[in-house]
């Protein structure tokens, strides 16, 4: 059984050429996985209300982004058909996402010795929200097989992307390409 988590594939993060390539690769992968086996696909959406964002620590480092009711907040059109369930998050991580994974896995009827439940994580930005959610999922689910799909992620820059992948690997999250 597979859970695929797509982090912050929103228009504000997916405007440049490289991001659009990652989005297309995520779309192709989700299509392939849906055809191959049943999977549970979850999206997150970075969410900052304008008045609250101005008072947040994040506002010191990043310009306003992912404001509800703006085009930039929306999941990119190419991935909207796959976004059956989506969690808004007003910081890097989503405890609601992690709790949903915990409850979903506990509701499954499977052979805990012979069957695997795998969580695959992809999306934007590797060095901020992807790593934060991957580590939170790992800490709340120490027995799950968790991987980050490195070629379906994009970081702030290439060095930060690679550094985040290394930290996740050190924390027992498999780093793989698909």
Secondary structure as the mmCIF struct_conf table of DSSP 4:
data_model
#
loop_
_struct_conf.conf_type_id
_struct_conf.id
_struct_conf.beg_label_comp_id
_struct_conf.beg_label_asym_id
_struct_conf.beg_label_seq_id
_struct_conf.end_label_comp_id
_struct_conf.end_label_asym_id
_struct_conf.end_label_seq_id
STRN STRN1 UNK A 2 UNK A 7
STRN STRN2 UNK A 10 UNK A 10
HELX_RH_3T_P HELX_RH_3T_P1 UNK A 11 UNK A 13
BEND BEND1 UNK A 16 UNK A 16
HELX_RH_AL_P HELX_RH_AL_P1 UNK A 17 UNK A 36
BEND BEND2 UNK A 37 UNK A 37
STRN STRN3 UNK A 39 UNK A 46
HELX_RH_AL_P HELX_RH_AL_P2 UNK A 50 UNK A 53
TURN_TY1_P TURN_TY1_P1 UNK A 54 UNK A 55
BEND BEND3 UNK A 56 UNK A 56
HELX_RH_3T_P HELX_RH_3T_P2 UNK A 57 UNK A 60
TURN_TY1_P TURN_TY1_P2 UNK A 61 UNK A 61
BEND BEND4 UNK A 62 UNK A 62
TURN_TY1_P TURN_TY1_P3 UNK A 68 UNK A 69
BEND BEND5 UNK A 70 UNK A 70
HELX_RH_3T_P HELX_RH_3T_P3 UNK A 71 UNK A 73
BEND BEND6 UNK A 74 UNK A 74
STRN STRN4 UNK A 75 UNK A 75
HELX_LH_PP_P HELX_LH_PP_P1 UNK A 76 UNK A 76
HELX_RH_AL_P HELX_RH_AL_P3 UNK A 77 UNK A 80
TURN_TY1_P TURN_TY1_P4 UNK A 81 UNK A 82
BEND BEND7 UNK A 84 UNK A 84
STRN STRN5 UNK A 85 UNK A 89
BEND BEND8 UNK A 90 UNK A 92
HELX_RH_AL_P HELX_RH_AL_P4 UNK A 95 UNK A 107
TURN_TY1_P TURN_TY1_P5 UNK A 112 UNK A 114
STRN STRN6 UNK A 118 UNK A 124
HELX_RH_PI_P HELX_RH_PI_P1 UNK A 126 UNK A 130
HELX_RH_AL_P HELX_RH_AL_P5 UNK A 131 UNK A 140
TURN_TY1_P TURN_TY1_P6 UNK A 142 UNK A 143
BEND BEND9 UNK A 144 UNK A 144
STRN STRN7 UNK A 145 UNK A 154
BEND BEND10 UNK A 156 UNK A 157
HELX_RH_AL_P HELX_RH_AL_P6 UNK A 158 UNK A 170
TURN_TY1_P TURN_TY1_P7 UNK A 171 UNK A 172
STRN STRN8 UNK A 174 UNK A 176
#
